[in-house]
Amino acid sequence: MPCALPIPTPGPNQLLVRVHAAGVGRWDLLERDGVFARLPRFPHVGGSEGAGVVVEAGRETRGFREGDRVYGLVAQRDPKGGCHARFALFDAGLAWPVPPRLALDQAAVLPVDGALAAQALHAVLQVREDDALVVFGASGGVGHFALQLARNAAVRTLAIASGGDGVRLAERLGADVAVDGRRPGFEREIARFADGAKRTLALLTAGGEAAARLVAALPAGSRIAWPHGVAMPTIARDDVVAAGFGVRYEPDAMRAFHALAERGPLVPHVSRRLALERLPQALEAVAAHHLGRIAVLAA
């Protein structure tokens, strides 16, 4: 049930932001359903990421002023409130100016999945121009950012997307080859795509039987990575390097990601926008087939 809470007061190193839009992700579903080890305390305001306009800047903040368009991340929220509200507090070290080319609802969905995709490609897989990169779940939140980051790094990509609409999105985002992961035999494209590449890399943003078939089809010597939380099948191969990784949302890592977002082009695909009052419906939409990201609008 929604409830009225007082507008929070920013601390010395915080920004009070009038929220325009906030991202809604699968982690919000898990939080709602009590999957995390520590249950949230009521009243609880969810929403790890959002964007809006600065209303007030704490006295020790630098580089921000009233009226600035910003996007940010609210890490380790409980007992702090998140972005599924009309006002939110951002720590100044986890807030950044919205790139001029982006609308606020696009910027709102950048921090979580965008930073995760950047970490996967640059820190974990360490992509290079002569690599062949397979992105499984390419039309989802992490995947559609990974395609764009790979294109900007001049890395060839095979996008395995969900459905015909997912394939079309992957093609628009610059995938060299895009196939429908729902169709049988999609993994046969991997050998053709990887032929001649010095290294084949794979980023898996979903698990299950289809992921197992993909792993089996990768050439020897491939490197495979997936974010923690993906239900990966057992990998019964000793000729590939495979590992999950945790997400780092520390200020230094996020600053590096923001620099990538500023250089661009990196354009979040927001497939659905619902009013904040329809947050329960937005959460249900996250669990259904959708492309890119879903956002709620508070203004």
C-alpha positions in Angstrom: 0.0 0.0 0.0 1.4 3.5 -0.9 1.8 5.9 2.0 2.8 9.5 2.5 6.3 10.2 3.9 8.0 13.5 4.6 10.3 14.9 1.9 13.8 13.9 3.0 16.5 16.4 4.0 19.8 16.1 2.2 23.0 15.6 4.3 26.2 17.5 3.6 27.2 15.3 0.7 23.7 14.5 -0.7 21.4 15.8 -3.3 17.6 16.1 -2.9 16.2 15.3 -6.3 12.7 15.7 -7.6 12.3 12.3 -9.3 11.1 12.3 -12.9 11.6 8.6 -13.6 12.9 5.5 -12.0 14.0 2.1 -13.3 12.2 -1.1 -12.5 14.2 -4.3 -12.6 14.1 -7.9 -11.6 15.9 -7.0 -8.4 12.9 -5.0 -7.4 10.8 -8.2 -7.8 13.2 -10.2 -5.6 13.1 -7.4 -3.0 9.3 -7.3 -3.0 9.1 -11.1 -2.7 11.5 -11.2 0.3 14.2 -13.2 -1.6 17.1 -11.1 -0.2 18.6 -12.2 3.1 17.6 -9.0 4.9 14.0 -8.1 4.6 13.1 -4.4 4.1 11.5 -2.6 7.0 8.2 -0.8 6.4 7.7 1.8 5.3 10.1 0.9 2.5 10.7 2.9 -0.7 12.3 0.7 -3.4 14.0 1.7 -6.6 17.8 1.5 -7.0 18.1 4.0 -9.8 16.4 7.1 -11.1 16.7 10.6 -12.7 15.3 14.0 -12.0 16.1 17.6 -11.1 18.1 18.8 -8.2 16.0 20.6 -5.6 18.7 21.2 -3.0 22.4 20.3 -2.8 24.1 19.6 0.5 26.6 22.2 1.7 29.7 20.0 1.0 28.7 18.9 -2.5 30.6 20.2 -5.5 29.6 20.5 -9.1 25.8 20.4 -8.6 23.2 23.1 -8.2 19.5 23.6 -8.1 17.8 22.8 -11.4 20.5 20.4 -12.7 19.3 17.3 -14.5 20.9 14.3 -12.7 20.7 10.5 -12.6 21.9 8.4 -9.8 22.1 5.2 -7.8 20.8 4.5 -4.3 22.9 1.6 -3.1 22.1 -0.3 0.1 18.8 1.5 0.5 17.3 0.1 3.7 16.8 2.2 5.8 17.3 4.9 3.1 14.5 5.4 0.6 14.9 4.7 -3.1 13.7 6.2 -6.3 10.2 4.8 -6.4 9.0 8.1 -4.9 8.5 11.7 -5.9 11.7 12.8 -4.1 14.9 10.9 -3.4 18.3 11.5 -1.9 21.4 10.7 -4.0 24.8 10.6 -2.4 26.9 13.1 -4.5 29.4 10.4 -5.3 26.7 8.3 -7.0 25.0 11.0 -9.0 26.0 12.3 -12.4 24.8 14.9 -14.9 22.4 13.5 -17.5 24.0 13.5 -20.9 22.3 16.1 -23.1 21.2 13.6 -25.7 19.2 11.5 -23.2 15.7 12.1 -21.8 15.3 11.7 -18.0 13.5 8.4 -18.3 16.4 7.0 -20.4 19.0 8.2 -17.9 17.0 6.7 -15.1 17.7 3.2 -16.2 21.4 3.6 -16.9 23.1 2.9 -13.5 22.4 -0.7 -12.7 22.3 -2.6 -16.0 24.6 -0.2 -17.8 27.3 -0.5 -15.2 26.9 -4.2 -15.0 27.3 -4.5 -18.8 30.4 -2.2 -18.7 32.0 -4.3 -16.0 31.3 -7.5 -17.8 32.9 -6.4 -21.0 35.8 -4.2 -19.8 36.8 -5.6 -16.4 35.8 -9.3 -16.6 36.0 -10.3 -20.3 38.4 -7.6 -21.3 37.2 -7.3 -24.8 39.5 -6.4 -27.7 38.8 -5.3 -31.3 39.8 -8.7 -32.7 37.4 -10.6 -30.4 34.1 -12.3 -31.3 31.5 -11.6 -28.6 28.3 -13.6 -28.1 25.6 -11.9 -26.0 22.9 -14.2 -24.7 19.8 -12.2 -23.7 20.9 -9.4 -26.0 17.5 -7.7 -26.0 17.2 -7.4 -22.2 18.5 -4.8 -19.8 22.1 -5.8 -19.5 22.3 -7.3 -23.0 21.2 -4.3 -25.0 23.7 -2.1 -23.2 26.4 -4.7 -23.8 25.7 -4.6 -27.5 26.2 -0.9 -27.7 29.4 -0.9 -25.6 30.8 -3.6 -27.8 29.9 -1.7 -30.9 31.6 1.4 -29.5 34.7 -0.7 -28.8 34.7 -2.0 -32.4 34.0 -5.6 -31.2 32.0 -7.9 -33.4 28.8 -9.2 -31.8 26.5 -12.2 -32.2 23.2 -11.2 -30.4 21.0 -14.0 -29.2 17.8 -12.2 -28.5 14.2 -13.1 -27.4 11.7 -13.2 -30.1 11.4 -11.4 -33.4 11.1 -8.0 -31.8 14.2 -8.7 -29.8 16.1 -9.6 -32.9 15.0 -6.3 -34.6 16.2 -4.3 -31.5 19.6 -6.0 -31.5 20.0 -5.3 -35.2 19.1 -1.6 -34.6 21.7 -1.5 -31.8 24.5 -2.6 -34.1 24.8 -6.4 -33.7 26.7 -7.9 -36.6 24.5 -11.0 -36.4 21.2 -11.4 -34.5 19.3 -14.6 -34.0 16.2 -15.6 -32.1 17.1 -17.6 -29.0 13.6 -19.0 -28.8 14.1 -20.9 -32.1 15.7 -24.3 -32.1 19.1 -24.6 -33.5 20.2 -21.0 -32.8 23.5 -22.3 -31.4 24.6 -23.4 -34.9 25.3 -19.7 -35.7 28.1 -19.6 -33.1 30.6 -21.7 -35.2 30.1 -19.5 -38.3 30.3 -16.3 -36.3 33.5 -17.3 -34.3 35.3 -18.6 -37.4 38.6 -16.8 -37.7 38.4 -14.9 -34.4 41.4 -14.9 -32.1 39.2 -15.2 -29.1 35.5 -16.0 -28.6 33.8 -14.4 -25.6 30.3 -15.0 -24.2 28.2 -12.9 -21.9 25.2 -14.8 -20.5 22.5 -12.7 -18.9 20.1 -15.7 -18.6 20.5 -19.3 -17.8 18.5 -22.5 -18.4 18.6 -25.1 -21.0 19.2 -22.7 -23.9 22.3 -21.3 -22.1 23.6 -24.9 -21.7 23.3 -25.4 -25.5 25.1 -22.2 -26.1 28.0 -23.2 -23.8 28.3 -26.6 -25.5 28.5 -24.9 -29.0 31.3 -22.4 -28.1 34.8 -23.2 -29.5 37.6 -24.4 -27.3 39.4 -21.6 -25.5 36.3 -19.5 -25.1 35.8 -17.2 -22.1 32.3 -17.1 -20.5 31.0 -14.7 -17.9 27.7 -14.1 -16.2 26.5 -11.9 -13.4 25.8 -13.5 -10.1 22.1 -14.3 -9.8 21.9 -15.9 -13.3 20.9 -19.6 -12.8 23.7 -21.1 -14.9 23.8 -24.8 -15.8 26.7 -26.9 -14.8 29.5 -26.3 -17.3 31.1 -29.7 -18.0 34.0 -28.5 -20.1 37.6 -28.1 -19.2 38.6 -26.3 -22.4 36.8 -23.0 -21.6 37.2 -20.4 -18.9 33.9 -19.7 -17.1 33.1 -17.6 -14.1 30.3 -15.6 -12.6 31.0 -12.1 -11.2 29.6 -9.7 -8.7 28.6 -6.2 -9.5 30.6 -3.2 -8.2 28.7 0.0 -7.7 31.5 1.9 -5.9 31.9 5.5 -6.9 35.2 4.9 -8.8 33.6 2.1 -10.9 30.5 4.2 -11.5 32.5 7.2 -12.5 34.3 5.1 -15.2 30.9 3.9 -16.4 29.6 7.5 -16.5 32.5 8.5 -18.7 31.6 5.7 -21.1 27.9 6.9 -21.1 29.0 10.5 -21.8 31.3 9.5 -24.7 28.5 7.4 -26.1 26.6 6.8 -28.1 24.9 4.8 -25.4 21.1 5.0 -25.6 18.9 3.1 -23.1 15.9 1.4 -24.7 12.9 2.0 -22.5 10.1 -0.2 -23.8 7.4 0.7 -21.3 6.7 3.7 -19.1 4.0 3.5 -16.4 2.9 6.1 -13.9 4.5 5.7 -10.4 1.0 4.8 -9.1 1.1 1.7 -11.3 4.3 0.4 -9.8 2.7 -3.1 -9.1 1.9 -3.4 -12.8 5.4 -2.3 -13.7 6.8 -5.1 -11.5 4.6 -7.6 -13.2 5.8 -6.4 -16.6 9.4 -7.0 -15.6 8.5 -10.7 -15.1 7.0 -10.9 -18.6 8.5 -10.6 -22.1 9.8 -7.1 -22.7 12.7 -5.4 -24.4 15.4 -3.3 -22.8 14.1 -1.6 -19.6 10.9 -0.6 -17.9 10.5 2.7 -16.1 7.9 4.4 -13.8 7.2 8.1 -14.2 6.8 10.2 -11.1 6.4 13.6 -12.9 
